[in-house]
Structures are given as structure tokens and as C-alpha cells.
């Protein structure tokens, strides 16, 4: 394997809460919603998929904007996922709204749109894994700092 990733999950007590530890030494907490027997103490695995997509695309997008020397204060990303009605209730559609806080106006907007597209089409491994199964759309906006 070229780039192995190892993760170990350990259940906490006898409920649905898990702590995961990656080979990088970082921890992630998972839980189920209360209505299905969890404690609701952490994000569900399906929510973490959205978080992973947003994080992956966000990091790519910021790296590209920095290379293009776009000045900005920060980037917000809001994701909304629609899931199938039947099990396994996978995501069918994910819409992402990127809001860049920058005083670079149209230049920033064009660069933001291009950076998002590059991330989605070429760089983001999470988006690549979802493609073909999930319709991923996005919109971009720039607001003053």
C-alpha cells in the first residue's frame, strides 16, 4: 500500500459512543442519535462524512487562494446533505456554500470559484470517493472583511 492509514475504534462503555484514534495520533468521537440508542454526545458517522468533505475542499481551496495571493480574513463553508429514504440512507445530494471574507471583490470571487472547482475535480480525495454516487454542487460568495 502506498499511503496506509490506520484507525482504531474503541467503544466507550456498552453504548454506541466510540473514540477513534488515527495513526497520526488524533482522536475523533462518534455517537448515534438518542432515538436510535445513542447518547447524542458526538457527531454521527454520516455527519462526519460531510465534515470531511468540507474540510478537504476547504483546505484545498485556501491553499489555492494563497498561491493566487488572494487576501482574505477567513472562509466559511456550509454543507447540506440530502439522504436516501431507504437503507443504507446514503447521501444523494450535497450542496456546499463557500463564503470568503475578502476585500478583493470580483477578483476574489473568480479565484474562489476556480479554486473550489479545482478542489472538487482534481485534489479533494473525499469528493473523489463520493463522485458517481452523490451529486455535489456548490456556490461561492465573497463578503467584505
N, C-alpha and C positions, 0 to 999 in steps of 0.2 A: 504494500500500500504506500502510495506516495506521501500523503499527508494524513496520517492516522489521527483521529480524535477519539479520546476515550472519556466516557462519562459513567459514573456510578451513582445509582439512586438508592436511597435508604428510606424506608418508611419510618415515620415517627409514630411511636406507639402502635396502636392497632387500627388507626383510622386511615383516611385517604390522603393525608399530608405526606409529601415526600420532600427530601432535600437531595439535590443533585450536586455532585462535585465533578467539575471537568478536569481534564489533565493540566489545564493552566492554573488549577488551584482555586478557582472561583466557585461560589455556591449560588444555586438558584432554588427557590422554594416553589413547590407546586401544591395545589389543593383542588378539590372538587367543590362545586356549589353545594350549599346546605341541602337543597331539595333533592339531591342525589346521594346524600350521605357524607358529604364533606363538611369541613368546618368553615369554608369560605375565607380561610386565613391567608390565601395567596392566589395568584393568577392561576387559571386553569391551563392545561397544556395547549388548548386551541387558542386561547388568548395570547399565549407566549409565541405562537406562530406569527400572529400579527405584529407583536412587538419585535420579533426577529426580523421580519420583512422591513419594518420601519427603521430599525437600527442599521440594517445592512444598506438600505438605499440612502439613508441619511448620511452615513459615514462616507459612502462613495460620493454623494452629491457635494458634501462640504469639501472633500479632497479636491474635486474638480474645480469648484468655485475658487478655492485658494490658489490653485495653479493658474487660473484665469485672472487672478488678482482682483477679484470682486470684493469690495469692502462690505462687511455685514456685522451686525451685532449678534444675531443668533438665528436659528432655523427651527421652526415648529412643524411637526408632521402629525396630522390626524388621520387615522385609518378607520374605515368602516367596512366590516366584512358581512356578507350575506351567506348563510349556510343552507345546505340542502335540508329538506323536511325529513327525509328518511335517513336512517343509519347507514353509513357512518357519519352523516351530517357534516360533510366536508364543506370547505368554503367553495362557493361557486363564483362569487364576485368580491373583489376587494377594491375599494376606492380610496385613494390617498390624496390629501390636500397638503401641499407644501407651502408654508408661509415664511418667506425670507424677510428679515428686518434689515433693510439696507437703504442708503440714500443714493444709490447708483441708478435708480429708476428703470427705464426700458432696457438699458444695458444689462442690469442685474436680472431682469425678468427673462430676457432671451438666454442668458447664460444659465440661469436656473432651469429653464425648460430643457435646454440641451443636456445639462448635467444629469437631470432626472432620467431622461431618455437613455443616455449612455449607461447609467447605472442599471436601469431596467433591462436593457437589451444585451449588455455585454459584461458588466462587472459584478452585479449582485448575485451571489450564489443562491440565496434564499429565493429570489424571484425566479431564477433559472429552474429551481426544483418545482416551483408552483406552476410554471408555464405549461400550457397544454391541458391543465386541469382547472385552472382558475383564471377568470377574466380580470386582469389587473389594469385599472385606469388611474389617471392622476390629473390633478390640476395644480397650477402654480400661481402664486401671487406674491407681490413684493409690497411691503408696507414700510413707511419711513421709520428710521430708528428712533 
